[in-house]
Amino acid sequence: MSEIAERLAELERLGLGRRLRLISGPQGPNVLLDGKPVLLLCSNNYLGLADHPRVREAAADAAMRWGVGAGASRLVSGTMTIHGRLEERLAAFKGSEACLLFGSGYLANLGVIGALAGRGDTIFSDELNHASIVDGCRLSRAEVVIYHHRDVEHLEWSLHRHASGRDGQARRLIVTDSVFSMDGDVAPLAQLLDAAQAYGARMVVDEAHAVGNLGPDGRGAVAEAGLEGEIDVVVGTLGKALGSYGAYACASAEMVRYLINTARSLIFSTAPPPPAVAGALAALELLRERPHRVQRLRSNARVLRRALAAEGFPVADSEMQIVALIVGEERAAMRLCQEAIERGVFAQAIRPPTVPDGTSRLRLTVMASHTAAELRTAAGVLGELTRKLDLDPAAMAPAHTERRAAPEPAHAELSAHAELSAYAHEPSRAPRTAAPFDLERDGEQPAVALSALAGPSAPFDLERELAPSARAA
Ligand SMILES: Cc1ncc(COP(=O)(O)O)c(C=O)c1O
């Protein structure tokens, strides 16, 4: 057996094997999964914009005008007018002086963290931060101090312990998700910022899962906390609520100039493609015009949460769109996931190393495009299956609640060498059972006739968007 085959066999033995699943058609609430119709309950297309006609049309129109690829890195010839336009719009949306587009959220975190901390510096990182932050910390070569999840006291204690840098010049950086991707809980941003200011640290906040739900008009958790313009760098992705692909860092003009000069994942990677940028522009425009989508996402989250609570799951009555049902053991989580698919509900099982050991879970995500009836039915199916599999819904509390219930360890320092718990979103796993990918059939699903896509309001007009007069306005 080859070494690779052995490693794969070991993963399977541990219940950690992963395979790609195949979705046909766009990321709507109802999709074909490996050929089987299911309710999609694990997509980050929170506002239903990835498959919105105006977003599709804007992307298609941009491809026709500017081509499919940007052709070069931002610093060579890859920065096009449309990148500048989206940066202006995102800066306004996030209440910051300036904005810089990156190829993806993963790249943005690598680039921003590496620019703000290096050898001899210290990064303070929440233990449940996303894998892209974890990897940014690792790549930076800074010392990494991991503080307990959302625990400001532990952070302050850690900052105090590392109060003086080795040469007095060392930089300190606090980095956190604002909404945690695998649990759906929110970082205490105001207190974290107080701690940063008290100890002279910079702060980076990742808004990947906050935009589209929290804050006025879905502007995110930073806006919700009234901290716009106060965080050193706010990172966000275009790949979730904004329905496209790519990412951004919002900051002061000086900071953006610094990132342009130092963020390696910006400098050494091709600029985001024009269709993705145009799609995000259209999505932002839709969000501004019709903020009711945000309300719909919030009320759908409440519907799902209440329906799950009625089934006995320990789910808080909130408006957060990410819901974790902690199963614990890997194989049990996979079994529940597979049985739910058989019953027409697709909620991906998430296992280590994406989440800490012993906290494998179903991670459910609500979209504004779900109906309340669909969400209630899904909750009923999950309740029924959980009982059928002899699992106790009442024991499925979110991981951080479980950890809080355990006796607090003495404030031991979690060193840079401690194994970080979150690495990456888990790819899908089950073998494909249906017909292989069929472009013709798959192409029929979205049935995108550009002329037919104009919604009830005026279509997104890129020509108008980018006309000099519009830019000046
Ligand atoms: C908190 C967080 N940050 C960053 C990312 C990466 O964003 P992207 O998918 O644009 O690379 C993700 C998503 O996977 C995320 O959940």
The ligand as an ORCA input file, in Angstrom:
! r2SCAN-3c Opt
* xyz 0 1
  C     -14.708     33.369      9.109
  C     -14.236     33.081      7.715
  N     -13.220     33.803      7.226
  C     -12.764     33.616      5.978
  C     -13.322     32.668      5.164
  C     -12.753     32.451      3.802
  O     -13.458     33.183      2.877
  P     -13.413     32.753      1.350
  O     -14.368     31.620      1.210
  O     -13.778     33.969      0.597
  O     -11.999     32.306      1.076
  C     -14.407     31.913      5.615
  C     -15.122     30.954      4.743
  O     -14.785     29.933      4.396
  C     -14.855     32.115      6.935
  O     -15.837     31.366      7.429
*
